[in-house]
Amino acid sequence: KQCITQSTAILTQPKNSMVSQYKYMFELDNCKLNFTDEALNAIAELAIKKRTGARGLRNILENILMDIMYEVPNSDITHVTITRDVVEHQSKPEYKRQPKSEEKTVTAAANVLVMCLLLVLVGMK
């Protein structure tokens, strides 16, 4: 139980936490990224089960969010919620979409490029 608490703290508490970094990347596309507490616990449990520790947390997050990061840019998705079922690969994330009249003007290619650059920069730290 304490390992799970420590792992979720690693995900969320540092100023430049992994969750904060991904939330920022989604904000670049005018999209809010949210994780339920149960989702964060499931991510921590998965890292413990795989015996990957803190380094495995980033890999698990990347696997969960990779397809979503390509789907969000230049779409009508304004909110993405990651639940325990998403982490356990039993469901798709919960999306909230904006009405069709509020089209986004940023191109998908530019946003994907920015996300890739941020992932590279984050990986260098």
N, C-alpha and C positions, 0 to 999 in steps of 0.2 A: 504494500500500500504506500509506504514512504517513497519507494522508487518511482511509483506513478506520480506522486505529488512533486517530486524533484524534477521529473521529466517534463511535466506540464509547466512547471515554473521556468525551465529552460526554454520552452516554446514561447512563453508569453511575457515573462517579467523583465528581462534585460531591456534597456532603452531601445536597442536595435535588434530586438528579438526576431526570430524566424517568422513568427506570425505577423509581426508588425511590418516586416519587409514585404511579405506577400500582399498584405492589405494595401500597402503603398503602391505596389505594382498594379493592382486592380484599380486603385483610385485614379491612376493615369488614364484609364479608360472610362472614367466616371461610373465606376461600379464599386459597390460596397461588398467586401468579403467578410463573412462572419463564420465563426466556428462555435458550435454548441459545446458546453462543458463536457458532455459525454463524448463528443468527437475528439476533443483534446485528450481525454482519458484513454480513448481507444487507440489513438496514435502512440501514446506513451506505452500502453500495454503491448502494442505490436513491436515497438522497439525493444522492450524487455524480452518478449517472447523470442525475437530473432537474435537476441544477445548482441545488438549493435550499439547500444548506448546512445549518447547524445549525437554522435555523428550519424547514426541511422535515422534520427528524427528528421533531418533535412531531406534525406533520400525518400522517406515515407511521404513527406509533404509534397515533394516534387512529383512523385508518382500519382498522388491524389489530384493535384492541381494542373498537371501538364495539359491534358485535353481541354480543360476549362479555360486555360490561359489562351488557347488558340480559338476558342469559341466566342469569348467575350468581346474582343476588339471589333469595332464597327458593327456591333449587334445592338439589339434593343434591351439587352440584359442590364439591369441596374443594381441588382442585389444577388449575391450567391451565398447560400448557407450550406455549410458542410456539417453533416450529422454523423452519428455513429454508424448508421447504415451505409453512408457513402464511404467511410473509412474501411468498413468491412466488405466493400464491393458488392453490397446487396441492393443499392439503389443509386440513382443519379442525384446530383445536388439539387437543392431547391432553388429555383430561379424566380426572380421578380422581374417583370419586363415593363418598359415604358410604353405609353400609347404610340401608335405608328406616326402620329403627327410631329413627334419630337425626335426627328432623325439626328443622328450623330454625324459630325462633319470630319472627324479624324479618321484617317485611313487605317485599315487593319494592318497593312504591311509596316507602317511606321510604328504602330504600337507593339507589334510582335518584335520588331528590331529593338525597341527600347527595353522590352521585357528581357530579351536575350542578353543585352548589354548589362542590365542590372544583375542578372543571374551570374554573369561572368565576373562582375565586380564584387559581388557578395562572396563568390567562391574564392576570390583572391585574398579575402581577409583572414 
